[in-house]
């Protein structure tokens, strides 16, 4: 009987030591898990900050790209309007040139008529008879009236020609200004296209860098690792930050220890003094 009680005592002490050791190991594991959780949280924060930075940069690049697209469309619209305006001005210039040619042709016809009248007048002057004198007088009268009429017509034609030339010069000047403006707009369009290409290259490089930093094939490993860490961290947090759970474990240990101590005290009581050997 004494041997059996000694065996019970040894088993109880072994169980108590084992529980104490398990408790120490559990506390050590909880501390280790807490450190791993802190490291995992720091890593998660680092990845989140990197993701936010990349997302912000990508958003800025996309906004710049959209702005350049809008500017490019506006420039294209202005170029189309300038081309249509230039075509209208070219048509007006061609019409004015044709009008100028017609006026010059009319001037040439009038000069030929004047020359013909002068020749007829000269022939009449060379006739020498009375009828010739009469006709000469009539011709002189008509000649006196004809230069006035011709001068009026010539002055009117010259005025129209001068006015047409002035309009032609103004239209040509407007065409030159429009061509200069079109050249400037084409340069701006080329500059916008270059900026757009640069934004596309930067966005492509940024996307490539992001894919190279975090390969797609390793996402599942990272997720599994984070899930494992979260599970372990949950257990550690439940142990460290959930007092009821920790109190339940402590109560369990205390209850076992109390039962063992009660058993040992009962075995050491006078009722069992004859068959119990204290440790």
VENZIRA-V428773 format. One line per field, one symbol per residue. ss: DSSP state (H for helix, E for strand, - for the rest). phi: phi as a letter, one per 40 degrees, with the letter a starting at -180 (. if undefined). burial: + if it has 9 or more other C-alpha atoms within 8 Angstrom, else -. Layout:
ss = ???
phi = ???
burial = ???
This chain:
ss = -HHHHHHHHHHHHHHHHHHHHHHHHHHHHHHHHHHHHHHHHHHHHHHHHHHHHHHHHHHHHHHHHHHHHHHHHHHHHHHHHHHHHHHHHHHHHHHHHHHHHHHHHHHHHHHHHHHHHHHHHHHHHHH--HHHHHHHHHHHHHHHHHHHHHHHHHHHHHHHHHHHHHHHHHHHHHHHHHHHHHHHHHHHHHHHHHHHHHHHHHHHHHHHHHHHH--HHHHHHHHHHHHHHHHHHHHHHHHHH-HHHHHHHHHHHHHHHHHHHHHHHHH--HHH-------
phi = .cccccccccccccccccccccccccccccccccccccccccccccccccccccccccccccccccccdccccccccccccccccccccccccccccccccccccccccccccccccccccccccccgcccccccccccccccccccccccccccccccccccccccccccccccccccccccccccccccccccccccccccccccccccccbccccccccccccccccccccccccccbbddcccccccccccccccccccccccccccbccbbbcc
burial = ----++--+--+---+--+----------++-++-++--+-------------+---+--+--++--++-++--++-++--+---+--++-++--++-++--++--+--+---+------+--++------++-++--+----------+---+--+--++--++-++--++-++--++--+--++-++--++-++--++-++--+---++-------+------+--++-++-++++++-+--++------+--++--+---+--++---++--+---
